[in-house]
Amino acid sequence: MQFDRIIKNGTIVTASDVYRADIGIVDGRITALAGDLNDSDDIVDATGLYVMPGGIDSHVHIAQPSGDGIVMADDFETGTRSAAMGGNTSIISFCMQEKGDSLRESLKVYHAKADGECHIDVAFHLIITDPTPAVLGQELPALVEDGYTSIKVFMTYDGLRLRDDEILDTLESARRTGALVMVHCENEDAIRFLIGQHEANGDLAAKYHATTRPIAAEREATHRALSLAEIVDTPIVIVHVSNREAMEEIERARMRGSKVVGETCPQYLMLTADDLDQTEMEGAKFVCSPPPRDKASQDACWDGIERGVFDLFSSDHCPFRFDDPAGKLNEKGNKSFRWIPNGIPGVATRLPILFSEGVQKGRIDLCRFVAITATNHAKLYGMYPQKGTIAIGSDADLALWDPAKTVTITNDLLAQGADYTPYEGLKVSGWPVHVMVRGKTIVDEGKLTGEKGFGAYVPRNRSSMMASHKPAD
């Protein structure tokens, strides 16, 4: 037989085209795109289905240390399993440097957690929390050459945030080495000030998480991050943008000639701060940072998706169990919003929510859906054209979508480690019914058919944005 497998009778969707063709696969890669392929003993009938590149979720936290007594809900087995259930074929998870550790030591820890556990392919961003001269001058350049080509810095959280001078040093190292920098933008000093006021007033319920992290704190930090990047003359990614004010900072920076990528997430389209205002600690289920805002901010984020302010749509999957003393309802979290672990699960629901609310409701077309959920991620983070498209030579990472399938989201459908989903009961139109990684079926009609360990680590090239960026002399 000429092909190991053929995907037949489907409608192929890429970031630029929608067309009818069959797909021939050999050794896990696409080798033919043509009409009426038959030369295989293994034919998958995709009649009535869209055949899309598998989703790439480039903003995922898995098995990350989260404070004394707090345990993240997903390890790499459950996290990649859940990702697959939602139509994803690759994730880029974060490897967090703990204070005093080298980046290589941190990577060894995360690789050990992931090796042999993953259902889909995995790469790593580096979180830099301790930007010493050795880290920035020796480790980072070597690791970029080894395929770890993106880093993240925080402007908030004790133990994670960097001062402005440290951010500048990190940006400068990234500019020299070709690493792409992602920035979590919130003003920690403003947040601490507001937390102090709330605690003095006895305002400790989960809903006060949102009022201590206001839009102004995100807007100011976004402006500052963009200004620092402009000083160093290097591109950056502003992650998980939640509101119009931060979007406007991105647009103004672009008008000045800066290269900046914007990212938003499902929680900023579907949730509001009112979701945190519930009794019996139910609001803790929705605590994440930045927090969900209001209806006007939801509309703004949709506008940003439609107009191209956002190049990426990611989940910021950061899961904790709810009814668990090592999760949202830990002893201190029961007493104050300050100690509720920040983050919500979402790797499995990212794609169905955007397909249903975006494509099916006419906000975006199919090509835009593929671009902001797969292709742009692959291009930006150095995985293209191996990942993120349907083309000759690309990995056969495919998601077959049934646009007519209606699903009510419940946690038991998602195969994740968390004991809840913030989207429980949401009815979505369109669902990935067949998911393949490198030509092998891993999910079929809602059932996991693949085995852990099939997912592989993917070293990456430098970002397309860094490759085209010419640093100042």
N, C-alpha and C positions, 0 to 999 in steps of 0.2 A: 504494500500500500504506500502511496506517495505521502500521505499525511498521517500523523498520529491521531489527530482529531480534527473534525470540521464542525464549525458553527454555521448552521444553514438556515436560510429563509428569514433572517432577522434584518432589522433596520439599524445600521451602524450610525452612531453619533460620536463625532469628535468635537473639539473646540471650534472647528471651522466649517464642518460639513455634516449633512444628514443624507445618507444614501443607502440603497439596497445592495448587499453583496454577501457572499459567503466568506468565511475566514478559515484558512488552512493553517494548522499548527504542527510544528515539528520541534521536538526537544524543548518544549516550553516556550517557543517563540513563534511569532506570526510570520509565516513564509509565503502566504498567498492571500490576496483580496480580489475575488473574482466572482462571476456569476456561475451558478450551477456546478460547484465542486462536489465530487462524489467519491473521490479516491481514498476512502478510509473505512475501517471497520467500526469506527467510533464517531457517530454523527449525532450532534445535539440539535434538535429542532427548535429554532427560535421564532417560529411563526407568531406574529402578533406582538413581539417583544422588541424593545430597544436594546441594542448591544452597545454598551458604553465602556470606556476605560474604567477599571475599578477605582473606587475613591482612594485618594491619598489624604489622610488626615495628618497635617504637619504640626499640630499643636496638641500633644497628648502627654499627660503625666501618668506614669505607671510605676508602682513599687518605689515611690519616692519617699524618703524620710520626711516626716511631717510634724515632728515635735514629740515631747515626752508622752509616752502612752498612747499616741495616735498612730493608727495603722491605715494605710491606703487600702481601699477595698479591692483593687485589681492588681494581680501580679501579671506577668507577661502571658501566661496561659489564658487567664480569663479575659484580660484586656484585648488581646488579639482575636480571641474567639468572638467576643462581642462586636468588635470592629467588623469582622467578616460577616456577621449576621446582618449588619446594616449596609453591606455592599462595598466595604473597603477592602483593598488588597495590599495596601502598604500604610504604615504609620511612621511618623518621626517622633520618637519619644525624647524626653529630656533626661540628660545625665547631669545630675546636680553635684557640683564640687562642694564638699563640706569644708568648712574653715580648717586650714592647716594641711589639707590633702592636696596632692598634685592632681592635675587633670587625668594623667594616665592611671593613677590609683583609682580615681573615681570611675573611669571607663572600665577597668577590670571588674569592679563591683557590678556594674550594670550589665556588662556582657555575661557575667556569670549568672545573673538573674534571668537573662533572656535566652541564653544558649539552650537549645533543645526543647524550649517551651512554646515557641510561637507558631500560630496557625497561618499568619500572613507575614510578608516581608517587613523588616524593621530597620530603621536608621536612627541615629542619635544626634540631637543638638547638645551642645555643651552649655550648662549654666555656670557662669563665672561669678563666684562670690568672694574670691580672695585673689585679686589681680596683682600678684607680686611681680617684680621684675623677671623672676625666673619663669613664671607662668606665661607672661605676655611676650617675653623676649626669646624664650627657648621652647617651651612646651607647645604653645599655640601654633607657631609656624610649622613645627614638625607634625602636629596633629592635622593641620589643614592639608598638608601634603599626603597624609595617610587617609584622607577622605572624610574627616570630620570638619565640614566646611561652613558651619553656622554656629553662632553662639547667642546666648540670651543674657541680658542683664536686667536687674530689678531696680526700680526707684522706690520701692516700698518693701515692707516686711523686715522685722528684726532678723539679723543674721544673713539676710540675702541682699539687702539694698546696698548700692554703691553710691559714694559721694560723687559730686559732679567731676571733681578732678580724676577720680578713679574711672568714671565713665569715659572721660576724654582720653585717658591712657589706653583704655580698652578699645575705643574706636580707632585710635591711631594704630594700634597693633593690628586690628582687623583690616584697616586700609592697606597696610604694608603686606599682609599675608594673603589677602583676598577672601577673608572670612566675612560672611554676612551677619550683621548684628540685629537681633530682635530686642525690643525694649518693652517692658511692662511699665506703663506710665501712670503713676499715681504719686501725689506729693505726701510723703510719709510724715513730715512735720505737721502739715495741716491735719492729717488723719489723727495723729497723736493728740493734737490740741483739741479736736472735737471729741475724741474718746474721753479725754479728761473731763470735759464739760458734761458729757452724758453720764459718766460715772458719778460725778458730783451731784447730779440731779436724780440719781437712782434709775436712770433710763437704761435698762440692761436687757430688754427683750430682743429677740432675733431681728425684729424690724429695724432696730437702731443701727444694725450693721450698714444699712443703706444710707442713713443720714449722716454717718461719720465718714463716708467715702463719697462725697457729693461730686457732681459734674465738674465743678470748678477745680477740684483737686486733680481730676483726670485731665482737664483741659490745660491747666498750667504745666503739668508734667509733660504732656505731649508737646507743648510749645518749647519747653526747655530741652527735651530730648532732640527735637528737630534742630534747635539752635546749636546744640553741642555738635551734632552731626555736620551741620553746615560749617562750623568752625574748623572741623577736621577734614571736611570735604570727603565724606564717605556715605554711601547709601545706608538706609536703615529700614527695618520693618516695625511698624507700630501695631502691636498685637491687641486683640480683643477690644476693639473700639466700641463704645456703648452709646454714643450720643452725637448730635449734630455739632456741638461746639468743638469736640476733638476732631471731627471730620473736617471742619473749616480750617483748623490748624494744618492738617495734611494738605488741603487744597492750596492754602496760601504758600506753604513751603514749595509745592510743585510749581506755583507761579513764579517763585524766585529762582527756579532752576534746580532745586534739590531733587534727588532721586529717593523717593519714599514709597513704600508699599503699605497699604492699609489692609487690616484683617478684621472681620467681625465674626460673630458666633450665633448659634440658634437662640441662646438665652436672651439675647438683645432684640430678637424679633418676636419671641413668644411669651416672655415673662415680663413682669413689672415689679416694682418695689412693693406693691400691694400683696404679692405672693408671700413676702416675708412677714406680713402682718397677720399672723394666725395664732390661735391658742394652742396650748399643750405642746409647744416647741415645734409644731409642724412647719413653722416658718424657717427653721434651721435647714430644711431640705433644699432651700433655694439660696442659701448663703454662698456667694462667690464674689470674686473681685476682678474687675469692677462689678458692682452690683447691678442687677436689672434696674432700669430707670422708670420711665413713664410711657404713655401711649405716643406722645410726640417724639420721643427718642426712638421708639420702635419704628415709627413712620420714617424718621430720618435715616435709620440704618437700612431700611428697604430702599430708600432713595439712593443711598450710597452704593448698594449692590447694583441697582439698575443703571446708575450713571457712571460706574467705574471708579468711584472713590475707593472701593474695596476690590482688591485683586484676589483675595483669599477668603474662603469661608471654611473655618475650622471649628472644632468642637470645644477646645480647651477642656477636654475630658480630664477631670481631676476628682476621682470618685472616693467617697467615704460612705460607710454604712451609716444608716440613720439610727436604728434602734440597737446601739452597740456602745458600750463604755469606751471602746477604742475608736469611736467614730463621732458623729455629730452630737450624740447624747453622752459625751464624756462628762465626768463629774464637774469640771470647771465650766464646760460649755452649757450645762444646765443652769448655771448661775449667771452667766453673762455672755452676750453676743461676742465679746472680745475673744473668747476661747472656743467658739464654734469653728471647726476646721473649714477653711475656705476652699470651695470647689464643689462641682456637681458632675454627675456622670452624663455622658452625651455622645460617646463615639459611635454608638449603634443608631442613634436617632438623627444624627446630623443630616445625612443624605435624604432619608424619607421626608423629613420636615421641609427641607428646601425644595424638593421635587413637588410636594403637595402644595405648599404655600406659595412657591415661586413659579414653577413651570405650569402646574395645573390651573393656577389662578391668573395666568397671563402676565405676571410681573417680569419674568425672564424667559428666554427661549431655551431650547435644549442645548444649543452650543454654549451658551453662557453658563448653564448649569455645569457642563463638563469642564469648562475653563476654570471656574472658581472652586471646584471641588476636587479636581485632579490635575489637569494640564498645567495650570499656573503654579501649583505646588511643585510639580516635577521640574519645571523650568527654573523656578526661583531657587530651589534647593539642590540643584545639580543632579537630578535623576532622569532628566529628559535626554534622548527619546527612549531610553530603556523602559521608563515608566511614564504613565500619564497620557498615552495616546494609543490609537489603533493604527499601526503602520507596519510595513515590512521590516522585520528585524527587531521590533519591540517585543518585550515580554508579553505573553498572552495572559495579562491580568485583566479580566473581563467581568462585568456585572450585567446580567440580563434582567431588564426591568419590565415588569408588567404594568403598564399605565392604567389598566382597568381594575387592578387589584386594590381593594379597600381594606385597610387594617386599622383596628383600634389598638393603639400602643398600650401595652401593659408590661410590667417589669419582667414577667416570666417569659416573654418573647425574646428578651435581649441577651440572655446568656452571660450576664455580667456578674461581677463580684458584689456590686452594691445591692442593697435590699429595697431600692426604690428607684423610680425614674421621675424627674420633675414634670414629665409629659404624660403621666398616667391618665388614660382615658381619652387622649387626643386622637381623633380620627383622621387618618391620612389617606390620600388617594395616590396610588402608585407605590410599588414595593420591589426591591431586588429579589427575584425568585431563584436565581442561579448565579453563584459567584465562583470564579476560577482564579487561582494564582498559578502563573506560569503553565497554563493549560490544564491544570488539575482541578476538578471540582472540589470545593471545600464546604460549600453550602448549597443545598438543593431543597427548594420548597420549605424553607424555614427550619431545616434540619442540618446540623453539622455533620458533614461526611468526611472531612479531612482529619488528619491526625496532627497533634501538636508535634513540633519539631520540623514540620515541612517548611515553615517560614524561615527565611534566611536573612542574615545581616547584609545590608546594602551600603558599601562605601560610596561616597558621592563626589562628584566634580565640584569645582567652584561654581557659585551661583552665576546664572546668566547676567544678573545685574552687576556683579562684581567684574565679570569678564569684559563687559562693555564700558565699565567705569574707568576713566583715565584720571588717576590722582594728580593733584597739583604738584608742580615741581618744588 
